[in-house]
Amino acid sequence: MDDSIAERAVTRRLPGTLVVGGLLVALVVAAAVLSLVWTPFDPTVVDPSARLQSPSAAHWLGTDDFGRDIASILLVGARTTLLVGVVAVGVAAVLGIPVGVSAGMRPGVPDEILMRGNDVLLAFPALLLAIVFAAIWGGSTVTAMVALGIGAAPAFARVARAGTRRVMAQDYVLAARACGRGSASIAGRHVLPNISSSLIVQGSVTFAIAVLAEAALSYLGFGTPPPTPSWGRMLQETQPYLYLQPMVMLWPGLAIAVTVLGFNLLGDGLRDRLDPRLVR
């Protein structure tokens, strides 16, 4: 009876996390899409006469130290944030999933070689890799995306390997081998479909990490260069005016927090929803 009550409690709780995370993510995506067709002002136009204004009917969220409309910068900055997240997750998945699947399907020496190499890369945090790449090739959005993707690839490899090992122990995989199917066929027909839920959850969590890392890189001057709007660089540029006009730092910080929270909640909700151990 107690187990049944606990299962029902989990089942009731799952939609809330998933829905809240999905709504927050949808809000950010909507802002990015809206910025493609409309913004209140041009986010790159400088107006010294409108510096550090408070929110008003003309400037809904106020203006920054260059007189630019903060709402417009936030809308366009959402595009940069989502682009970095999508590319970073894509690079991590392309690099990590084949390594993890190959290691899981080939136990023994191949597994040890692949995973020990994966552990070496895991020792270098994505943010550190991005700083190193920026020092070598210069700070840019592309450099940040690639570095964050490479830094997140080991996590995808670990998730893919763990899922592959579970799938390879199933009877239907043994039957497929008995029928003469090769490794590529087994990976495509049996392994990847059965580990896709875990990879989707990992992608959502990695997206949140990439958003936060890109903001940190831009704040440090190694990320998206001006004049392209970036939430992290907004924090860096408005820091000297924190006590004069604190609202200018509130909005980009709130945007970053909402985006990271949204993808984290989405990942938690997807994990709980897609994990067969939590679904009755």
ABEGO torsion letter per residue (X at the ends): XAAAAAAAAAAAAAAAAAAAAAAAAAAAAAAAAAAAABBABBAABBBAAABGBBBBAABAAEBBAAGBBAAAAAAAAAAAAAAAAAAAAAAAAAAAAAAAAAAAABBEAAAAAAAAAAAAAAABBAAAAAAAAAAAAEBBAAAAAAAAAAAAAAAAAAAAAAAAAAAAABAAAAAAAAAGBBAAAAAAAAAAAAAAAAAAAAAAAAAAAAAAAAAAAAAAGABBBOABBBAAAAAAAAAAAAAABAAAAAAAAAAAAAAAAAAAAAAAAAAAAABAAABX
